[in-house]
Amino acid sequence: MSDEVMRDPLGERYGLAGVRDLDEFAEALARLLERGRRERCVALLSEAEAYAAAELLGQFAQLDPLGAVNRLAASLAGRLYSRLGA
């Protein structure tokens, strides 16, 4: 993984620091998403920003629907769309 991801303090806080490859990154993201389902919701984005993020994640997910990171992107896009009422 890139040096920026490994040195990112947010990456350390959320368990993404130190991942060595794309498979470990996908596993760490899956754990983070599962943890997020148990935490209380906090509005961090406007509705327009959330919709744009969902669109980008959805487009990325379609590039390789069977890829681990792409499946996570699809899951997160679905959750964002659901919260937006789409």
Backbone as CSV, one residue per row, in Angstrom:
resi,resn,N_x,N_y,N_z,CA_x,CA_y,CA_z,C_x,C_y,C_z
1,MET,0.849,-1.172,0.000,0.000,0.000,0.000,0.899,1.240,0.000
2,SER,0.290,2.375,-0.306,1.078,3.592,-0.411,1.552,4.062,0.960
3,ASP,2.638,4.832,0.942,3.175,5.370,2.190,2.181,6.299,2.874
4,GLU,1.379,7.053,2.078,0.419,7.975,2.680,-0.591,7.230,3.540
5,VAL,-1.080,6.098,3.048,-2.066,5.326,3.811,-1.437,4.796,5.091
6,MET,-0.203,4.344,5.021,0.450,3.750,6.190,0.782,4.782,7.259
7,ARG,0.981,6.054,6.874,1.329,7.083,7.847,0.128,7.895,8.306
8,ASP,-1.016,7.695,7.721,-2.212,8.472,8.006,-2.699,8.210,9.429
9,PRO,-2.791,9.257,10.287,-3.279,9.041,11.652,-4.710,8.513,11.679
10,LEU,-5.551,8.915,10.725,-6.896,8.356,10.664,-6.823,6.879,10.319
11,GLY,-5.892,6.512,9.459,-5.700,5.103,9.129,-5.340,4.288,10.351
12,GLU,-4.532,4.867,11.222,-4.181,4.175,12.467,-5.414,4.031,13.354
13,ARG,-6.183,5.102,13.475,-7.371,5.081,14.330,-8.395,4.056,13.843
14,TYR,-8.494,3.909,12.539,-9.526,3.027,11.989,-8.990,1.683,11.509
15,GLY,-7.769,1.354,11.864,-7.250,0.025,11.590,-6.767,-0.212,10.178
16,LEU,-6.441,0.855,9.450,-5.967,0.687,8.079,-4.456,0.828,7.949
17,ALA,-3.816,1.285,8.987,-2.362,1.450,8.936,-1.684,0.084,8.955
18,GLY,-0.649,-0.040,8.175,0.136,-1.263,8.188,-0.352,-2.361,7.272
19,VAL,-1.425,-2.119,6.512,-1.866,-3.159,5.587,-0.821,-3.307,4.485
20,ARG,-0.607,-4.551,4.073,0.477,-4.815,3.128,0.012,-4.971,1.690
21,ASP,-1.228,-5.343,1.490,-1.685,-5.558,0.118,-3.187,-5.302,0.020
22,LEU,-3.718,-5.453,-1.165,-5.122,-5.148,-1.402,-6.050,-6.079,-0.635
23,ASP,-5.667,-7.334,-0.466,-6.510,-8.262,0.295,-6.614,-7.849,1.760
24,GLU,-5.487,-7.478,2.366,-5.516,-7.008,3.757,-6.308,-5.709,3.875
25,PHE,-6.186,-4.845,2.864,-6.927,-3.588,2.849,-8.424,-3.873,2.819
26,ALA,-8.855,-4.806,1.974,-10.276,-5.163,1.890,-10.771,-5.746,3.208
27,GLU,-9.962,-6.597,3.838,-10.355,-7.171,5.135,-10.483,-6.090,6.202
28,ALA,-9.527,-5.154,6.228,-9.574,-4.068,7.211,-10.789,-3.176,6.973
29,LEU,-11.095,-2.895,5.709,-12.279,-2.088,5.404,-13.560,-2.811,5.795
30,ALA,-13.615,-4.116,5.565,-14.802,-4.890,5.946,-15.019,-4.830,7.459
31,ARG,-13.931,-4.956,8.227,-14.051,-4.855,9.693,-14.529,-3.457,10.086
32,LEU,-14.011,-2.443,9.414,-14.392,-1.068,9.719,-15.866,-0.829,9.398
33,LEU,-16.338,-1.344,8.278,-17.756,-1.195,7.942,-18.638,-1.904,8.952
34,GLU,-18.231,-3.076,9.388,-19.007,-3.808,10.395,-19.041,-3.021,11.701
35,ARG,-17.907,-2.459,12.081,-17.860,-1.628,13.293,-18.773,-0.417,13.145
36,GLY,-18.796,0.174,11.950,-19.633,1.339,11.694,-21.114,1.052,11.832
37,ARG,-21.517,-0.172,11.566,-22.935,-0.527,11.696,-23.388,-0.502,13.153
38,ARG,-22.455,-0.643,14.080,-22.795,-0.677,15.509,-22.689,0.699,16.166
39,GLU,-22.046,1.654,15.503,-21.866,2.983,16.081,-23.048,3.877,15.753
40,ARG,-23.225,4.893,16.567,-24.306,5.839,16.288,-23.953,6.653,15.045
41,CYS,-24.967,7.112,14.359,-24.778,7.875,13.124,-24.497,9.333,13.440
42,VAL,-23.609,9.916,12.690,-23.276,11.327,12.806,-23.260,11.894,11.385
43,ALA,-23.942,13.002,11.164,-23.960,13.620,9.843,-22.608,14.277,9.572
44,LEU,-21.930,13.800,8.555,-20.639,14.363,8.183,-20.663,14.999,6.800
45,LEU,-21.645,14.620,6.018,-21.749,15.106,4.651,-23.124,15.700,4.412
46,SER,-23.179,16.621,3.492,-24.486,17.102,3.060,-25.139,16.013,2.217
47,GLU,-26.421,16.167,1.960,-27.128,15.183,1.136,-26.497,15.106,-0.256
48,ALA,-26.141,16.252,-0.826,-25.525,16.271,-2.158,-24.168,15.564,-2.147
49,GLU,-23.373,15.789,-1.097,-22.072,15.123,-0.991,-22.237,13.618,-0.824
50,ALA,-23.212,13.210,-0.022,-23.454,11.780,0.182,-23.901,11.126,-1.118
51,TYR,-24.745,11.810,-1.890,-25.192,11.263,-3.165,-24.015,11.134,-4.135
52,ALA,-23.161,12.155,-4.188,-21.992,12.099,-5.062,-21.074,10.950,-4.655
53,ALA,-20.876,10.769,-3.357,-20.035,9.668,-2.876,-20.643,8.324,-3.245
54,ALA,-21.951,8.192,-3.096,-22.626,6.940,-3.450,-22.481,6.651,-4.936
55,GLU,-22.618,7.681,-5.767,-22.451,7.501,-7.213,-21.030,7.038,-7.556
56,LEU,-20.036,7.679,-6.964,-18.643,7.285,-7.222,-18.370,5.860,-6.761
57,LEU,-18.848,5.517,-5.576,-18.663,4.160,-5.064,-19.362,3.142,-5.953
58,GLY,-20.567,3.478,-6.405,-21.308,2.582,-7.278,-20.604,2.365,-8.602
59,GLN,-20.071,3.425,-9.173,-19.335,3.299,-10.434,-18.075,2.456,-10.244
60,PHE,-17.365,2.674,-9.156,-16.163,1.884,-8.859,-16.524,0.417,-8.686
61,ALA,-17.627,0.156,-8.001,-18.043,-1.220,-7.742,-18.322,-1.976,-9.033
62,GLN,-18.787,-1.276,-10.058,-19.112,-1.921,-11.317,-17.888,-2.294,-12.146
63,LEU,-16.738,-1.725,-11.823,-15.525,-2.030,-12.586,-15.123,-3.498,-12.464
64,ASP,-15.285,-4.049,-11.277,-14.937,-5.452,-11.026,-15.873,-5.966,-9.944
65,PRO,-17.100,-6.349,-10.318,-18.111,-6.706,-9.314,-17.700,-7.830,-8.374
66,LEU,-16.750,-8.651,-8.761,-16.335,-9.760,-7.900,-15.141,-9.409,-7.018
67,GLY,-14.513,-8.258,-7.232,-13.364,-7.849,-6.427,-13.781,-7.510,-5.004
68,ALA,-12.926,-7.846,-4.055,-13.259,-7.636,-2.640,-13.507,-6.167,-2.320
69,VAL,-12.634,-5.281,-2.784,-12.798,-3.859,-2.494,-14.029,-3.323,-3.224
70,ASN,-14.275,-3.819,-4.423,-15.424,-3.372,-5.195,-16.736,-3.799,-4.534
71,ARG,-16.758,-4.990,-3.946,-17.959,-5.430,-3.222,-18.206,-4.545,-2.010
72,LEU,-17.142,-4.151,-1.331,-17.294,-3.237,-0.195,-17.824,-1.887,-0.666
73,ALA,-17.320,-1.415,-1.808,-17.800,-0.144,-2.367,-19.289,-0.237,-2.681
74,ALA,-19.715,-1.366,-3.254,-21.126,-1.553,-3.575,-21.976,-1.564,-2.307
75,SER,-21.491,-2.218,-1.268,-22.212,-2.276,-0.006,-22.366,-0.883,0.599
76,LEU,-21.282,-0.129,0.599,-21.328,1.213,1.165,-22.202,2.130,0.321
77,ALA,-22.125,2.011,-0.996,-22.997,2.815,-1.872,-24.464,2.497,-1.580
78,GLY,-24.769,1.221,-1.409,-26.138,0.825,-1.093,-26.623,1.412,0.220
79,ARG,-25.753,1.426,1.216,-26.128,1.996,2.506,-26.362,3.498,2.398
80,LEU,-25.510,4.180,1.633,-25.695,5.615,1.438,-26.999,5.903,0.697
81,TYR,-27.260,5.160,-0.388,-28.515,5.340,-1.113,-29.711,5.101,-0.210
82,SER,-29.631,4.066,0.612,-30.721,3.748,1.520,-30.990,4.901,2.483
83,ARG,-29.935,5.463,3.018,-30.105,6.583,3.956,-30.616,7.829,3.259
84,LEU,-30.313,7.936,1.965,-30.803,9.088,1.202,-32.241,8.884,0.734
85,GLY,-32.754,7.680,0.928,-34.105,7.389,0.499,-34.231,7.091,-0.977
86,ALA,-33.125,6.733,-1.590,-33.142,6.435,-3.046,-33.494,4.994,-3.300
